[in-house]
Structures are given as structure tokens and as C-alpha cells.
Amino acid sequence: MTYIVTEACIKCKYTDCVEVCPVDCFYEGENMLVIHPDECIDCGVCEPECPPEAILPDTDSEADRWLTLNKDFSEAWPNITRRKEPPADADKYRDEGGKYEKYFSDQPGSGD
């Protein structure tokens, strides 16, 4: 089992989860984070730290769609190990649906 990040993170990119991860398995895109599934130790400490509830265990039925995205982009984007301030308009997008189709960017973030 591993944990993955879903579209709820897009345009929010809160990094509270990064700060508690004991193995630094988060990677940063321009407007979301992903978890490297081969590095995640399944401890689950990140899940309750995510304000928009974007982190799920891969056993959740909604997770299937996001597992490949997390794997692919964690191999392309830079590692992030420290908390950063979320985007100024993060709360505006927090509860919005359909964010992948509207806003997903495959561009990398800045990392640490």
C-alpha cells in the first residue's frame, strides 16, 4: 500500500503534509504535489495533515486514477522536503471539483 495525492491538491498546494513526511517522498509540480509510491512507507501521517483532503491510500476506489499520475510525475518533478506557504488564492480553489481538467500543469515546481 502507498498513499497518493488527488486532484483536490491542484491550485491549493498546501505543504503541511511535506513537513510531517519521515521519508521525504513528496515531489512538487507547478500547482500540485505528488507522492512517489515506491518511496512512501505507508505510515499515513500525511493524510490528516492535508487541508483539502487530497491524500488517499491506494486502496481507496478513487485512488486508481491517481496512482499512475503520482508515479510518473514524482520521477519528473523536484523533491520537496519543507513546508512552503500555499498560493495566496488556495482557499478559493479548495472545494472546487473538476480541477484536473481545468488547471492541471505538468510543469515542475521549484522544489526546496
C-alpha distances in whole Angstrom, upper triangle without the diagonal:
4,7,10,14,16,20,20,20,23,26,25,23,23,22,22,18,19,21,19,16,16,15,17,14,16,18,21,23,26,25,22,19,15,12,12,8,10,11,9,8,6,10,10,14,14,14,17,19,19,22,21,18,17,13,11,7,6,7,10,13,14,11,12,15,14,11,14,16,14,13,17,19,17,19,22,22,23,21,22,22,24,25,27,29,28,30,33,33,29,30,32,29,26,27,28,26,26,26,24,27,29,28,25,26,25,27,26,26,28,25,27
4,7,10,13,17,18,17,20,23,22,20,20,18,18,14,15,18,16,13,14,13,14,11,12,15,18,19,23,22,18,15,12,9,9,6,8,9,6,7,5,9,9,12,11,11,15,16,16,19,19,16,14,10,9,6,6,8,10,13,13,10,11,14,12,9,12,13,11,11,15,15,13,16,19,19,19,17,18,18,21,21,24,26,24,27,30,29,26,27,29,26,23,24,25,24,24,23,21,24,27,25,22,23,22,24,22,23,24,22,23
4,7,10,14,14,14,16,20,18,16,16,15,15,11,13,15,14,11,13,13,13,10,11,13,15,17,20,19,15,12,9,7,9,7,10,10,7,9,6,9,7,10,9,8,12,13,12,16,15,12,10,7,5,4,6,9,10,12,12,9,11,13,10,9,12,12,9,11,14,14,13,16,18,17,18,16,16,16,18,19,21,22,21,23,26,26,22,23,25,22,20,21,22,21,21,20,19,22,24,22,20,21,20,22,20,20,22,20,21
4,7,10,11,11,13,17,16,14,15,14,15,12,13,16,15,13,15,14,14,10,10,11,13,14,17,16,12,10,7,6,8,7,11,11,9,12,10,12,10,12,10,9,13,13,12,15,14,11,8,6,6,6,6,10,10,12,10,7,9,10,7,6,9,9,6,9,12,12,11,14,16,15,16,15,15,16,18,18,20,21,19,21,24,23,20,21,23,19,17,18,19,18,18,16,15,18,20,19,16,17,17,19,17,18,20,18,20
4,7,8,7,9,13,12,10,12,12,13,10,12,15,15,13,17,16,14,11,9,10,11,12,14,12,9,7,5,6,10,10,14,14,12,15,13,15,12,13,10,9,12,12,10,12,11,9,5,5,7,9,10,13,12,13,11,8,11,10,7,8,11,9,7,10,12,11,11,14,15,14,16,15,14,16,17,16,17,18,16,17,21,20,16,18,19,16,14,15,16,15,15,13,12,16,17,15,13,14,14,16,15,15,18,17,19
4,5,6,8,12,11,11,13,14,15,13,15,18,18,17,20,20,18,15,13,13,13,13,15,12,9,9,8,10,13,13,17,17,15,18,16,18,15,16,13,11,14,14,11,13,10,9,5,6,7,10,11,13,11,12,9,7,10,9,6,9,11,9,9,12,14,12,13,17,17,16,18,18,17,19,20,19,19,20,17,17,20,19,15,16,17,14,12,13,13,11,11,10,9,13,14,13,11,13,14,17,17,17,20,19,21
4,5,5,9,10,10,13,15,16,15,17,20,21,20,23,22,20,18,15,15,14,12,13,10,8,10,10,13,16,16,20,20,19,22,20,21,18,19,16,14,16,16,12,13,10,10,7,9,11,14,14,17,14,14,11,10,12,10,8,12,13,10,11,14,15,13,15,18,18,16,19,19,18,20,21,19,19,19,16,16,18,16,13,14,15,11,10,11,10,8,8,6,6,9,10,9,8,11,13,15,16,16,19,19,22
4,6,8,8,9,10,13,14,14,16,19,19,19,23,23,21,18,16,16,15,14,14,11,9,10,11,14,17,18,22,22,19,22,20,21,17,18,14,13,14,14,10,10,6,7,5,8,11,14,15,17,15,15,12,12,15,13,11,14,16,14,13,17,18,16,17,21,20,18,20,20,18,20,20,18,18,17,14,14,16,14,11,11,12,9,7,7,8,8,9,7,9,12,12,11,11,14,16,17,18,17,20,20,22
4,6,5,5,7,10,12,11,13,16,17,16,20,20,18,16,12,12,11,11,11,8,5,7,9,12,15,17,20,20,18,21,19,20,17,17,13,12,14,12,9,9,7,8,5,8,11,15,16,19,17,18,14,13,16,14,12,14,16,13,12,16,16,14,15,18,18,15,17,16,15,17,17,15,14,14,11,11,14,13,9,11,12,9,8,10,10,11,11,9,10,13,13,11,10,12,14,15,15,14,16,16,18
4,5,6,9,12,15,14,15,18,20,19,23,23,20,18,14,13,11,9,9,6,5,8,10,14,17,19,22,22,20,23,22,23,20,20,17,16,17,16,12,12,10,12,9,12,15,18,18,21,19,20,16,15,17,15,12,15,16,13,13,16,16,14,15,18,17,15,17,17,16,18,18,16,15,15,11,11,13,12,9,11,11,8,8,11,10,10,10,6,7,10,10,7,7,9,11,12,13,12,16,16,19
4,6,9,12,15,15,16,19,21,21,25,24,21,20,16,15,12,10,9,5,6,10,13,16,20,22,25,24,23,26,25,26,23,22,18,18,19,17,14,13,11,13,12,15,18,21,22,25,23,23,19,19,21,19,16,19,20,16,16,20,19,16,17,21,19,16,18,18,17,19,18,16,14,13,9,7,10,8,6,9,9,6,8,11,10,11,12,8,10,12,10,7,8,10,13,13,14,12,15,16,18
4,6,9,11,13,14,16,18,18,22,22,20,19,15,15,12,12,11,7,7,9,13,16,19,21,24,23,22,24,23,23,20,19,16,15,16,14,10,9,8,11,10,13,16,20,21,24,22,23,19,19,21,19,17,19,21,17,16,20,20,17,18,21,20,17,18,18,16,17,16,13,12,10,6,6,9,8,4,7,8,6,6,10,10,12,13,10,12,15,14,11,11,13,15,15,15,13,15,16,18
4,6,9,10,10,13,15,15,19,19,16,15,11,11,9,9,9,6,5,6,10,13,16,19,21,20,19,22,21,21,18,17,13,14,15,12,9,10,9,11,10,12,15,18,20,23,21,23,19,18,21,19,16,18,19,16,14,18,18,15,15,18,17,14,14,14,12,14,13,10,9,9,6,7,10,10,7,10,12,10,9,13,14,15,16,12,13,17,16,12,12,12,14,14,13,10,13,12,14
4,6,8,9,10,12,14,17,18,15,15,12,13,11,12,12,10,8,9,12,14,17,19,22,20,19,21,20,19,17,15,11,12,12,9,7,7,8,10,10,11,15,18,20,23,21,23,20,19,22,21,18,20,21,18,16,20,21,18,17,20,20,17,16,15,12,13,11,8,8,7,5,8,11,11,8,10,13,11,10,13,15,17,18,15,16,20,19,16,15,16,18,17,16,13,14,14,14
4,5,5,7,9,10,14,15,12,12,9,11,10,12,13,11,9,8,11,12,15,18,20,18,16,18,18,17,15,13,10,12,12,9,8,9,11,12,11,12,15,18,20,23,22,24,22,20,23,22,18,19,21,18,16,19,20,17,15,19,19,15,14,12,9,9,8,5,6,7,7,10,13,14,11,13,16,15,14,17,18,20,21,18,19,22,21,18,17,17,18,18,15,12,13,11,12
4,5,5,7,9,13,14,12,13,11,13,13,15,17,15,13,11,13,14,17,19,21,18,16,18,17,15,13,11,8,10,10,6,6,8,11,11,12,12,15,17,20,22,22,24,22,20,24,23,20,21,23,21,18,21,22,20,18,21,22,18,17,15,11,10,9,6,8,9,9,13,15,16,13,14,18,17,14,17,20,21,23,20,21,25,24,21,20,21,22,21,19,16,17,15,14
4,5,6,6,10,12,10,10,8,11,12,15,17,15,12,10,11,10,13,15,17,15,12,14,13,12,10,8,5,7,8,5,6,9,11,10,10,9,12,14,17,19,19,21,19,17,21,21,17,18,20,18,15,17,20,17,15,19,20,17,16,13,10,10,9,8,11,12,12,15,18,19,15,16,20,18,15,18,20,21,22,20,20,24,24,21,20,20,21,21,18,16,17,14,14
4,6,5,9,10,7,8,6,9,10,13,15,15,12,9,10,10,12,14,16,13,12,14,14,13,12,10,7,10,12,9,9,12,14,14,13,12,15,16,18,21,21,24,22,19,22,22,18,18,20,18,15,17,19,16,14,17,18,15,13,10,7,6,6,6,9,12,12,15,18,20,17,18,21,20,18,21,22,23,24,21,21,25,25,22,20,20,20,19,16,14,14,11,11
4,6,8,10,9,11,10,12,13,17,18,18,15,13,14,13,16,18,19,16,14,15,16,14,13,10,8,12,12,9,11,13,16,16,16,14,17,18,21,24,24,27,25,22,25,25,22,22,24,22,18,20,22,20,17,20,21,18,16,12,9,7,5,5,9,12,13,17,19,21,18,20,23,22,20,23,25,26,27,24,24,28,28,25,23,23,23,22,19,17,16,13,12
4,6,9,9,11,11,14,15,19,21,20,17,14,15,13,15,17,18,15,12,13,13,10,10,7,6,10,10,8,11,14,16,15,15,13,16,16,19,21,22,25,24,21,24,25,21,21,23,22,19,20,23,21,18,21,22,20,18,14,12,9,9,9,13,15,16,20,22,23,20,21,25,23,21,23,26,27,28,25,26,29,29,27,25,25,25,25,22,19,19,16,15
4,6,6,7,8,12,14,17,20,19,16,13,12,10,12,13,14,11,9,10,10,9,9,7,6,10,12,10,12,15,17,16,15,12,14,15,17,19,20,23,22,19,22,23,19,18,21,20,16,17,20,18,15,18,20,17,16,12,10,8,10,11,14,17,17,21,24,25,21,23,26,24,22,24,26,27,27,25,25,28,29,26,24,24,23,23,20,18,18,15,14
4,6,8,10,14,17,20,23,23,20,16,15,13,13,14,14,11,9,9,10,9,10,9,9,13,15,13,15,19,21,19,19,16,17,17,19,21,22,26,25,22,24,25,22,20,22,22,18,19,21,20,17,19,21,19,17,13,12,9,11,13,17,20,21,24,27,28,25,27,30,28,26,28,30,30,31,29,28,32,32,30,27,27,26,26,22,21,21,17,16
4,6,9,12,15,18,22,22,19,15,14,11,10,12,11,7,7,7,10,10,12,11,11,14,17,16,17,20,22,20,19,16,17,16,18,20,22,25,24,21,23,24,20,18,20,20,16,16,19,17,14,16,18,16,15,11,11,9,12,14,18,21,21,24,28,29,26,28,30,28,26,29,30,30,30,28,27,30,31,29,26,25,24,24,20,19,19,15,15
4,6,9,11,15,18,19,16,12,11,9,9,12,12,8,8,10,12,12,13,12,11,14,17,15,15,19,20,19,17,15,17,17,18,21,22,25,24,20,22,23,19,18,19,18,14,15,17,15,11,13,15,13,11,7,7,6,9,11,14,18,18,21,25,26,23,25,28,26,24,27,28,28,28,25,24,28,29,26,23,22,21,20,17,16,15,12,11
4,7,10,13,17,17,14,10,8,6,5,8,9,6,6,9,11,12,12,12,11,13,16,15,15,18,19,18,15,13,15,14,15,18,20,22,21,17,19,19,16,14,15,14,11,11,13,12,8,11,13,11,10,7,8,8,11,13,16,19,19,21,25,25,22,25,27,24,23,25,26,26,26,23,22,25,26,23,20,20,18,18,15,15,15,12,13
4,7,10,13,13,10,7,6,5,6,10,11,9,9,12,13,14,13,13,10,12,15,13,13,16,16,16,13,11,14,15,15,19,19,22,20,16,18,18,14,14,15,13,9,11,13,10,7,11,12,9,9,6,6,7,10,11,13,16,15,17,21,22,19,21,23,21,20,22,23,23,23,20,19,22,23,20,17,17,15,15,12,12,13,10,11
4,7,10,11,9,6,5,6,7,11,13,11,12,15,16,17,17,16,13,15,18,16,15,18,18,17,14,13,16,17,17,21,21,23,21,18,19,18,14,14,14,12,9,10,11,8,5,8,9,6,5,4,5,8,11,12,13,16,15,16,20,21,18,21,23,20,20,22,23,23,22,19,17,20,21,18,15,14,12,12,9,8,10,7,10
4,7,8,6,5,7,9,11,14,16,15,15,19,19,20,19,18,15,17,19,17,15,17,17,17,14,14,17,19,19,23,23,24,21,19,20,19,15,16,16,13,11,12,12,9,8,11,9,6,6,6,6,10,11,11,11,13,12,13,17,18,15,19,20,18,18,21,21,21,20,17,16,19,19,15,13,11,10,9,6,5,7,6,9
4,5,5,6,8,11,13,16,18,17,18,21,22,23,21,21,18,19,21,19,16,18,17,18,15,15,18,20,20,24,23,24,21,19,20,18,14,16,15,11,11,13,12,8,9,11,9,6,8,9,10,13,14,14,13,15,13,13,17,17,15,18,19,16,17,20,19,19,18,14,13,16,16,12,9,7,7,6,4,4,8,8,12
4,6,8,11,15,16,20,22,21,21,25,25,26,24,24,20,21,23,20,18,18,17,19,16,18,21,23,23,27,26,26,23,21,22,20,17,19,18,14,14,16,15,11,13,15,12,9,10,12,12,16,16,15,13,14,12,11,14,14,13,17,17,15,16,19,18,19,18,14,13,15,14,10,9,6,7,5,5,4,8,10,13
4,7,10,14,17,19,22,21,21,24,24,25,23,22,18,19,20,18,15,15,14,16,13,15,18,21,22,25,23,24,20,19,21,18,15,18,18,14,14,17,16,12,14,16,14,11,13,14,13,16,16,15,13,13,10,9,12,12,10,13,14,11,12,15,14,15,14,11,11,13,12,8,7,7,9,8,8,7,11,12,15
4,7,10,13,16,19,18,17,21,20,21,19,19,15,15,17,15,12,13,12,13,10,12,15,17,18,21,20,21,17,16,18,16,12,14,15,11,10,14,14,10,11,14,13,11,12,12,11,14,15,13,12,13,10,10,14,13,11,14,15,12,12,15,14,15,14,11,10,13,13,10,8,8,9,10,9,8,11,12,14
4,7,10,13,16,14,14,17,17,18,16,16,12,13,15,14,11,13,12,13,10,10,13,15,16,19,19,20,17,15,17,15,12,13,14,11,8,11,12,9,9,12,12,9,10,10,9,11,12,12,12,13,11,13,16,16,13,16,18,15,14,17,17,17,17,14,13,16,16,13,11,11,11,11,10,9,11,10,13
4,7,9,12,12,11,14,14,16,14,15,12,13,16,15,12,15,14,13,10,9,11,13,13,17,16,18,15,12,14,13,9,9,10,8,5,8,9,7,6,10,11,9,10,10,10,12,14,14,15,17,15,16,20,20,17,19,21,18,17,19,19,18,17,15,13,17,18,15,12,12,11,13,11,11,14,12,14
4,6,9,8,7,11,11,13,12,13,10,11,15,14,13,16,16,14,11,9,11,11,11,15,15,17,16,12,14,14,10,9,11,9,6,7,10,9,6,10,12,11,11,10,10,12,14,15,16,19,17,19,23,23,20,22,24,21,19,21,22,21,20,18,17,20,21,19,16,16,15,16,14,14,16,13,15
4,6,5,6,10,11,14,14,15,13,15,18,18,17,20,19,18,15,12,13,13,12,16,17,19,17,14,14,15,11,9,10,10,6,6,8,8,5,7,10,10,11,10,11,13,16,17,19,22,21,23,26,26,23,25,27,24,23,25,25,24,23,21,19,22,24,21,18,18,15,17,14,15,17,14,16
4,5,5,8,9,12,13,15,13,14,18,18,17,21,20,18,15,12,12,10,9,13,14,16,16,12,12,14,11,8,9,10,7,6,10,11,8,10,13,14,15,13,15,16,19,20,22,25,23,25,29,29,25,27,29,26,24,25,26,24,24,22,20,23,25,23,20,20,18,20,18,19,21,18,20
4,6,8,10,13,14,17,16,17,21,21,20,24,24,21,19,16,15,13,12,15,18,19,19,15,15,17,14,11,12,13,10,8,11,13,10,10,14,15,16,14,16,17,20,22,24,27,26,28,32,32,28,31,32,29,28,29,29,28,27,26,23,26,28,26,23,23,20,22,19,20,22,19,21
4,6,9,11,13,14,14,16,19,19,19,23,23,21,18,15,15,14,14,17,19,21,21,17,18,19,16,13,14,15,11,10,13,13,10,11,14,14,14,12,13,13,17,19,21,24,24,26,30,30,27,29,31,29,27,29,29,29,28,26,24,27,29,27,23,23,21,21,19,19,20,17,18
4,6,8,9,11,10,12,16,16,16,20,20,18,16,12,12,11,11,14,16,19,18,15,16,18,15,12,14,15,11,11,14,14,11,13,16,16,16,13,14,13,16,18,20,23,23,25,29,29,25,27,29,27,25,26,27,26,26,25,23,27,28,26,23,23,21,22,20,20,21,18,19
4,6,8,10,11,13,16,16,17,21,22,19,18,14,14,11,12,14,17,20,20,17,18,20,18,15,17,18,15,14,18,18,15,17,20,20,19,16,17,15,18,20,23,25,25,28,31,32,28,29,32,29,27,28,30,29,29,28,26,30,31,29,26,27,25,26,24,23,24,21,21
4,5,8,10,10,13,15,15,19,20,16,16,12,11,8,10,11,13,17,17,14,16,19,16,14,17,18,15,15,19,19,16,19,22,21,21,18,18,17,19,20,23,25,25,27,30,30,27,28,30,28,25,26,27,27,27,26,25,28,30,28,26,26,25,27,24,24,25,22,23
4,6,8,9,11,13,14,18,19,16,16,12,12,10,13,14,16,19,19,17,19,21,19,17,20,21,17,18,21,21,18,21,24,22,22,19,18,16,18,19,22,24,24,27,30,30,26,27,30,28,25,26,28,28,28,27,27,30,32,30,27,28,27,28,26,25,26,23,23
4,5,6,8,10,11,15,16,13,13,9,9,8,11,13,13,17,17,15,18,19,17,16,19,19,16,18,21,20,18,21,23,22,22,19,18,16,18,17,20,22,21,24,27,27,23,24,27,24,21,22,24,24,25,24,24,28,29,27,25,26,26,27,25,24,25,22,22
4,6,7,7,10,13,15,13,13,10,11,11,15,16,16,20,19,17,20,22,19,18,22,21,18,19,23,21,19,22,24,22,21,18,16,14,15,15,18,20,19,23,25,26,22,22,25,24,21,22,25,25,26,25,25,29,29,27,25,26,26,27,25,23,24,21,20
4,6,5,7,10,12,10,10,7,9,10,14,16,15,19,17,15,19,20,16,16,19,18,15,17,20,18,16,20,21,19,18,16,14,12,13,12,15,17,16,19,22,22,19,19,22,20,17,19,21,22,23,21,21,25,26,23,22,23,23,23,21,20,21,18,18
4,5,6,9,10,7,8,5,7,8,12,13,13,16,15,13,17,18,15,15,19,18,15,18,21,19,18,21,23,21,21,18,17,16,16,15,17,18,17,20,22,22,18,18,21,19,16,17,19,19,21,20,20,24,24,23,21,23,23,24,23,21,23,20,21
4,6,8,10,7,10,8,10,12,15,16,15,18,17,16,20,21,18,19,22,21,19,21,24,23,21,25,26,24,23,21,19,17,17,15,18,18,17,20,22,22,18,17,20,19,15,17,19,20,22,21,22,26,26,24,23,25,26,27,25,23,25,22,23
4,6,9,8,10,9,12,14,17,19,18,21,19,18,21,22,19,20,23,21,18,21,24,22,20,23,24,22,21,18,16,15,14,12,14,14,14,17,19,19,16,15,19,18,14,16,19,20,22,21,21,25,25,23,22,23,24,25,23,21,22,19,19
4,6,5,6,7,10,13,16,18,16,19,17,16,19,19,16,18,20,18,16,19,21,19,18,22,23,20,20,18,15,15,14,12,13,13,12,15,17,16,13,13,16,14,11,13,15,17,18,17,18,21,21,19,18,20,21,22,20,19,20,18,19
4,6,8,10,13,16,19,20,18,20,18,18,21,21,18,20,23,21,19,22,24,22,21,25,25,22,22,21,18,18,16,13,14,13,11,13,15,14,10,10,13,12,8,10,13,15,18,16,18,21,21,19,19,21,22,23,22,20,21,20,21
4,5,8,11,15,17,19,16,18,15,15,19,18,16,18,21,18,17,21,22,20,20,24,24,22,22,21,19,19,19,16,16,15,12,13,15,13,10,9,11,9,6,7,10,11,14,13,15,18,17,16,16,18,20,22,21,19,22,21,22
4,6,8,11,14,15,13,15,12,13,16,16,14,16,19,17,16,19,21,20,19,23,24,22,22,21,19,19,19,17,18,17,15,17,19,17,13,13,15,13,9,10,12,13,15,14,15,19,19,18,17,20,21,23,22,21,23,22,23
4,7,10,12,14,12,14,11,10,14,13,11,13,15,14,12,16,18,16,16,20,20,18,19,18,17,18,18,16,17,17,14,16,18,17,13,14,15,12,10,11,12,12,13,12,12,16,17,15,14,16,18,19,19,18,21,19,21
4,7,9,12,10,13,11,9,13,13,10,11,14,13,11,14,17,16,15,18,20,18,19,17,16,17,17,16,18,18,16,18,21,20,16,17,19,16,13,14,16,15,16,15,15,19,20,18,16,18,19,20,19,19,21,19,21
4,6,8,7,9,8,7,10,12,10,10,14,14,12,14,17,17,16,19,21,20,21,20,19,19,21,20,21,22,20,22,25,23,20,20,22,19,16,16,18,16,17,17,16,20,21,20,18,21,21,23,22,22,24,22,24
4,5,6,9,9,7,10,12,11,10,14,14,12,14,17,18,16,19,22,21,22,20,20,20,22,22,24,25,23,25,28,27,23,24,26,23,20,20,21,20,20,20,19,22,24,23,21,23,23,25,24,24,26,24,25
4,5,8,8,5,7,10,9,7,11,12,11,12,15,16,15,18,21,21,22,21,21,22,24,24,26,27,25,27,30,29,25,26,27,24,22,21,22,20,20,20,18,21,24,23,21,22,21,24,23,24,26,24,26
4,6,8,7,8,12,12,10,14,16,15,15,19,20,19,22,24,24,26,24,25,25,27,27,29,30,28,30,32,31,27,28,29,26,23,23,24,22,22,22,21,24,26,26,24,26,25,28,27,28,30,28,30
4,5,5,8,10,11,11,14,15,15,16,19,20,20,23,25,25,26,25,25,25,27,26,28,29,26,28,30,29,25,25,26,23,21,20,20,18,19,19,19,21,24,24,22,24,24,27,27,27,30,28,30
4,5,6,9,10,11,14,15,16,17,20,21,21,24,25,26,28,27,27,28,30,29,30,30,28,29,31,29,26,26,27,23,21,20,20,17,17,19,18,20,22,23,21,24,24,27,27,28,31,30,32
4,6,7,8,10,12,13,13,16,18,18,19,22,23,23,25,25,25,26,27,26,27,27,25,25,28,26,23,23,23,20,18,17,17,14,14,15,14,16,19,19,18,20,21,24,24,25,28,27,29
4,6,5,6,10,10,10,12,15,15,16,18,20,20,22,21,22,23,25,24,25,26,24,25,28,26,22,23,24,20,19,18,18,16,15,16,14,17,19,19,17,19,19,22,22,23,26,24,27
4,5,6,8,10,10,12,14,15,16,18,20,21,23,23,24,25,27,27,28,29,26,27,30,28,25,26,27,23,22,21,20,18,16,17,15,17,20,20,18,20,19,22,23,24,27,26,28
4,6,7,8,10,11,12,14,15,17,18,19,22,22,23,25,27,26,27,28,25,25,28,26,23,24,24,21,20,19,18,15,13,14,11,13,17,17,14,17,16,19,20,22,25,25,27
4,6,5,6,9,10,11,12,14,16,16,18,18,19,21,23,23,23,24,22,22,25,24,21,22,23,19,18,18,17,15,14,13,11,13,16,15,13,14,14,17,17,19,22,21,24
4,5,5,6,9,10,11,13,15,15,18,17,19,21,23,23,24,26,23,24,28,27,23,25,26,22,21,21,21,19,17,17,14,17,20,19,15,17,15,18,18,19,22,21,23
4,5,5,6,8,10,11,13,14,17,17,19,22,24,25,25,27,25,25,29,28,25,27,27,23,23,23,22,20,18,17,14,16,19,18,15,15,13,16,17,19,22,21,24
4,5,5,6,8,10,11,12,15,15,17,20,22,22,22,24,21,22,25,24,21,24,24,20,20,21,20,18,16,14,11,14,16,15,11,12,10,13,13,15,19,18,21
4,6,6,6,9,10,10,13,13,14,16,19,19,20,22,20,21,24,24,21,23,24,20,20,21,20,19,17,16,13,16,18,16,13,13,11,14,13,14,17,16,19
4,6,5,7,9,10,13,13,15,17,20,21,22,25,23,24,28,27,24,27,28,24,23,25,24,22,21,19,16,19,21,19,16,15,13,15,14,16,18,17,20
4,6,6,7,9,12,13,16,19,22,22,23,25,23,24,27,27,24,27,28,24,24,25,24,23,21,19,15,18,20,18,14,13,10,12,12,15,17,16,20
4,5,5,6,9,11,13,16,19,19,19,21,20,20,24,24,21,24,25,22,22,23,22,21,19,17,14,17,18,16,12,11,8,9,9,11,14,13,16
4,5,6,8,8,10,13,16,17,18,21,19,21,24,24,22,25,26,23,22,24,24,23,22,19,17,20,21,18,15,14,11,12,10,11,13,12,14
4,6,8,9,13,15,18,20,21,24,23,23,27,28,25,28,29,26,26,28,27,26,24,22,19,22,23,21,17,15,12,12,11,13,15,13,16
4,7,9,13,16,18,20,20,22,21,22,25,26,24,27,28,25,25,27,26,26,24,21,18,20,21,19,15,13,9,9,7,10,12,12,15
4,7,9,13,15,16,16,19,18,18,22,23,21,24,25,22,22,25,24,24,23,19,17,20,20,17,14,11,9,8,5,7,9,8,11
4,6,10,12,14,14,17,17,18,22,23,21,24,26,24,23,26,26,26,25,22,20,23,23,20,17,14,12,10,7,7,7,5,8
4,7,10,12,13,16,17,18,22,23,21,24,26,24,23,26,26,27,26,23,21,24,25,21,18,17,15,14,10,9,9,5,7
4,6,8,9,13,13,16,19,21,18,21,24,22,21,24,25,26,25,22,21,24,24,21,19,17,16,15,11,9,8,5,5
4,7,9,13,14,17,20,22,20,22,25,24,22,25,27,28,28,25,24,27,27,24,22,21,20,18,15,13,12,8,6
4,6,10,12,15,18,20,18,20,23,22,21,24,26,27,28,25,25,28,27,24,22,21,21,19,16,13,12,9,7
4,7,9,12,15,17,15,17,20,19,18,21,23,25,26,23,23,26,26,22,21,21,21,20,17,13,13,10,9
4,6,9,12,14,13,15,18,17,17,20,22,24,25,21,22,25,24,20,20,19,20,18,15,12,11,10,9
4,7,8,11,10,12,15,15,15,19,20,22,24,20,22,24,23,19,19,19,21,19,17,13,13,13,12
4,6,8,6,9,12,12,11,15,16,19,20,17,18,21,19,16,16,16,18,17,16,13,13,13,14
4,5,5,9,10,10,11,15,15,18,19,15,17,19,17,14,15,15,17,16,15,12,13,15,16
4,6,8,9,11,12,15,16,19,20,17,19,21,19,16,17,18,21,19,19,16,17,18,19
4,6,5,7,9,12,12,16,17,14,17,19,16,14,16,17,20,19,19,17,18,20,21
4,5,6,6,10,11,14,15,12,15,17,15,13,14,15,18,18,18,16,17,18,20
4,5,5,8,10,13,16,14,17,19,17,15,17,19,22,22,22,19,21,22,23
4,6,8,8,12,14,12,15,17,14,13,16,18,21,22,22,20,22,23,25
4,6,5,9,11,8,12,14,11,10,13,15,18,19,20,18,21,22,24
4,6,9,11,10,13,15,14,13,14,17,20,20,21,19,22,22,23
4,7,10,10,13,15,14,14,15,18,21,23,23,22,25,25,27
4,7,7,10,12,10,11,13,16,19,21,22,22,25,25,27
4,6,8,10,9,11,12,16,19,21,22,22,26,26,29
4,6,6,7,9,10,14,16,19,21,21,25,26,28
4,6,5,6,7,11,13,16,17,18,21,22,25
4,6,6,5,9,11,14,16,17,20,21,24
4,6,6,10,12,15,18,19,23,24,27
4,6,9,13,15,17,18,22,23,27
4,6,10,12,14,15,18,20,23
4,7,9,11,12,16,18,21
4,5,8,10,13,15,19
4,7,9,13,14,18
4,7,10,12,16
4,7,8,12
4,6,9
4,7
4
